[in-house]
Amino acid sequence: MSDVSASVADILEGFDPQSRRVAVRPTAAGLRAVKSGDPWLYDGSIATADPADLPAGSIAVIFDGRRVTGVGLWDPSSPIRVKVLHSRGPLNVDRQLWIDRLETAKARRGGLVGDLSTTAWRWVHGENDNLPGLVLDRYDDTLVIKLYSDAWYPHLHDVVSVAQEVMPSTTIVLRCARRVTPPVGAPIDGDVLVGSMTSGTVSYLERGLTMAADVRRGNKTGAFLDQRDNRSLVGAACDGARVLDVFSATGGFALAAAAGGARSVHLVDISKPALDVARANIDRNRNVGSVRRCEVTAQQGDAFQVMESLAASGERFDVVVVDPPSFAQNEKSIPRALSSYRRLARAGLRLTADGGLFVQASCSSRITVDDLAREMRTASREVGRSFTEMRRTGHAVDHPIGFARGAYLKALYAAVAASV
């Protein structure tokens, strides 16, 4: 293990999570949530915590009267005050726990682990793999660990060590969510914990296609691995098609479309660097005949404005894919988010050729697939383009759902009829 990762242990020397314990007594509603298996115990659902001033990563022992009913990680700076690891009595939070959880998560991924045609996948999906606030993504022989909570820093050294034991990697990179504050002197977002790398760019395969991700500075952990199955479905529908890929990001849908036989793909994104990455990903696969023959164009700009401009000019595409970022970051933003999805649906339906395919995705956990369908139907009436819903999709096997609020990804596939 490198000096960088070892420094975590040095900085937290003397911090023994097992000796730092917070006795947490939840409210009646909080207790019901814990007993139901909810991995999040909010600050407002805690009646008392003693002592409450212990650092992040201390062990939170949740009591029901005098009986231990759950155990988690204490996170005093987060509204989700306890990341619940276990809700059925006592639990030892030690190295063996991390081994068991990582082994179980690996087993859940089934055939992905040994699939030589797909070498990037999510190993740990946070709360849904009973490790709330922790994500592990593999890109070939590079592992990216992403922390969504300060509570994981005291356990990071053990997690890295266990990950190397369960499934060794030549390189391990640390990523941190914006709300995470590393201890002074500890590794920070983008640091290499094991091995070495300069650019941060790693190559991997997705169903035989070569892609690259910047695991040190890119969005998420470098790529949007959760859309793998949808990219495959879209690609299968693109033979001979003119394709529009909106919010194209690193070009996963565009590449799948080209590999599927699309005669042209037009990428739209507000980020020029993202468009450059997308073009590079397509160029990496020019050895594939269908990709080589596909005409690729790109347009930088606000997706809403670009789509509406294209529609106003009479452009039509056989396949339109709209995969925006999350619009609903909190409850207050839901009405505006729904309005945004409806606006995208209006433009998308106008841009889809008669008999074409329109795919609208959402990664907003607060927006349900029924919400998305309702906004699409409203948009359909507004622009006079009827459609037949063909398919609804959700999460891939490496992004399992372990509790209700863990579901975020959904997509609707619609066959668009002739204009009326």
Secondary structure, DSSP 8 states (H G I E B T S, - for coil): --HHHHHHHHHTTT--GGG-EEEEEE-HHHHHHHHTT-SEEEGGGEEEEETTT--TT-EEEEEETTEEEEEEEE-TTSSEEEEEEE-SS----SHHHHHHHHHHHHHHTGGGTT-TT--EEEEEEGGGGT-TTEEEEEETTEEEEEESSGGGGGGHHHHHHHHHHHS--SEEEEEE-TT----TTS--TT-EEES--SS-EEEEEETTEEEEEETTTSSTTSS-GGGHHHHHHHHTT-TT-EEEEES-TT-HHHHHHHHTT-SEEEEEES-HHHHHHHHHHHHTTTTSHHHHH-EEEEEES-HHHHHHHHHHTT--EEEEEE------SSGGGHHHHHHHHHHHHHHHHHHEEEEEEEEEEE--TTS-HHHHHHHHHHHHHHHT--EEEEEEE---TTS---SGGG---EEEEEEE----
